[in-house]
Every structure is written in C-alpha cells, then in structure tokens.
Amino acid sequence: MSLSDIPKTFNLGAGDLVEIKFLEQMFGITRRTACKYLRALRIKPMYIGKQVFFSLPTFRRIMFVLGLPGSPGFVFPGSSGKGNVRLTKETGYITEVTDDILRRAAEPQVLAEMNAAEGNDSSILKKFIKPQKNKPAGDK
C-alpha cells in the first residue's frame, strides 16, 4: 500500500472526517458502492474538491446500533442478500436506516454504551444519560 492509498482524515474537533476511500478499502468495494452505503445509512457525504468525505463517528454510531441485539439486521447495497426476498420480506432485514435507528444512534446513551464496549471510562457521559423509565434511578 502506498502513501496515496491511505484515506485522508481530518479531525475538526467533533470527530474525524474520513475520505470515502476508507469504506472502499475496508469492505473491498468500489467508490460508487461506497456512496450507496452512505446513502443507505443516511449519512450525507461532504464534497471537498474532487474528494468525498464522511463523518466517521456518525458511521460508527449507526453501525453500533445496527449490531445491537434485537436490531432487525441490515442488507448493504451490492450484497448477495440484497435480492433475497426471504431476508428482506420474511425475516425483516432492512435495506435503509430508519428514523428510529437514527434517533437511537443520536442518543447519548449509545455513546456511553460504545465507550463501555471499548473499555473506556464512560463516567464523563453520565450527566447526559437519563435513567430508563422502567427502572428506578438507584437500581443497577
């Protein structure tokens, strides 16, 4: 891999903007399919000159929610399961992120869960997390 093959990354204080080449290399897909991935995940890319960038933190949050237990399952564009009617109709797999998934990914609770899953200290996020309605605040 040459230096020109490494995706460009910019940290603008709120997380990394990453060149779409990141998705191409990670999943072994074309640029066109990578753009379709972003569209299915409802992530709007940023066009800077001739390059396309996207928010890596947003991508990670949506992917985290899609991978949680009880999530419906997701079929990415260009996947072999895309034309499988049994997956999308009978078993409930989705092909585009729903409003509910986007709302869940935007919750501070998800960021705390991601930090905990990575072994990071999530105590700084506790002030943003509201207790669940089903549980009293003191229960653990």
C-alpha positions in Angstrom: 0.0 0.0 0.0 1.4 3.3 -1.0 1.0 6.6 0.8 -1.5 7.8 -1.8 -3.7 4.7 -0.9 -4.2 5.8 2.7 -7.5 7.6 3.2 -7.2 11.2 4.2 -8.5 12.1 7.7 -9.3 15.4 9.2 -10.2 16.0 12.9 -12.2 19.2 13.2 -12.9 18.8 16.9 -16.1 16.9 16.7 -14.6 13.7 15.3 -12.9 12.6 12.1 -13.9 13.3 8.6 -12.6 10.4 6.6 -12.2 10.0 2.8 -14.6 7.6 1.2 -11.6 5.5 0.3 -11.8 4.2 3.9 -15.0 2.3 3.0 -13.7 1.2 -0.3 -10.7 -0.4 1.4 -12.5 -1.7 4.4 -15.2 -3.6 2.5 -13.4 -4.1 -0.8 -16.0 -2.1 -2.8 -16.0 0.5 -5.5 -16.4 4.2 -4.9 -19.9 4.1 -6.3 -20.9 1.3 -3.9 -19.3 3.1 -1.0 -21.6 6.1 -1.9 -24.6 3.8 -1.9 -23.5 2.5 1.6 -23.6 6.1 2.9 -27.0 6.7 1.3 -28.4 3.5 2.8 -27.1 4.6 6.2 -28.5 8.1 5.6 -25.1 9.7 6.1 -24.7 12.8 3.9 -21.1 13.0 2.5 -19.1 16.2 2.2 -17.6 17.0 -1.1 -14.3 18.9 -0.8 -12.7 19.5 -4.2 -12.7 16.1 -6.0 -12.7 14.1 -2.8 -15.7 12.7 -0.9 -15.6 12.6 3.0 -18.0 11.4 5.6 -18.2 11.6 9.4 -16.6 8.5 10.9 -18.2 9.0 14.4 -21.7 9.1 12.7 -20.9 5.9 10.7 -19.6 4.2 13.9 -22.7 5.1 15.9 -25.1 3.9 13.2 -23.2 0.6 12.8 -23.2 0.1 16.6 -27.0 0.4 16.7 -27.4 -1.9 13.7 -25.3 -4.5 15.6 -27.2 -4.4 18.9 -29.2 -7.4 20.0 -32.8 -7.2 18.7 -31.8 -5.0 15.7 -33.6 -6.0 12.5 -30.5 -6.9 10.5 -29.2 -4.9 7.6 -28.5 -5.8 3.9 -25.9 -3.4 2.4 -26.1 -2.3 -1.3 -24.3 -4.7 -3.6 -24.5 -7.6 -1.0 -25.5 -11.1 -2.1 -28.5 -10.9 0.2 -29.9 -7.8 -1.5 -32.1 -9.8 -3.9 -33.1 -12.4 -1.3 -36.8 -11.8 -0.8 -36.8 -14.1 2.3 -34.3 -11.9 4.1 -36.0 -8.6 3.4 -39.7 -9.6 3.4 -39.9 -12.6 5.7 -37.2 -12.1 8.3 -37.4 -8.3 8.5 -33.9 -7.3 7.4 -33.8 -3.7 6.3 -32.0 -2.1 3.4 -32.1 1.5 4.6 -31.6 3.0 8.0 -35.0 4.0 9.6 -35.8 7.2 11.5 -35.9 5.1 14.7 -32.4 3.8 14.2 -31.1 7.4 13.5 -32.8 8.6 16.7 -31.3 5.8 18.7 -27.8 6.5 17.2 -28.1 10.1 18.3 -28.8 9.3 21.9 -26.0 10.0 24.5 -26.8 6.5 25.9 -25.4 4.9 22.7 -22.2 6.9 23.0 -21.8 5.7 26.6 -22.5 2.1 25.6 -19.9 2.3 22.8 -17.3 3.7 25.2 -18.1 0.9 27.7 -17.9 -1.7 25.0 -14.4 -0.4 24.1 -13.3 -0.5 27.7 -13.2 3.3 28.0 -14.3 5.2 31.1 -17.8 6.5 30.4 -18.3 8.3 33.7 -17.9 11.7 31.9 -21.1 10.9 29.9 -23.2 10.0 32.9 -24.6 13.5 33.3 -26.1 13.2 29.8 -27.8 9.9 30.3 -31.3 9.8 31.7 -32.4 6.8 33.8 -34.6 4.4 31.9 -38.3 4.9 32.5 -38.8 1.3 33.5 -36.1 1.3 36.2 -35.8 3.5 39.3 -32.6 5.6 39.2 -31.0 3.7 42.1 -31.2 0.2 40.5 -28.2 -1.3 38.8 
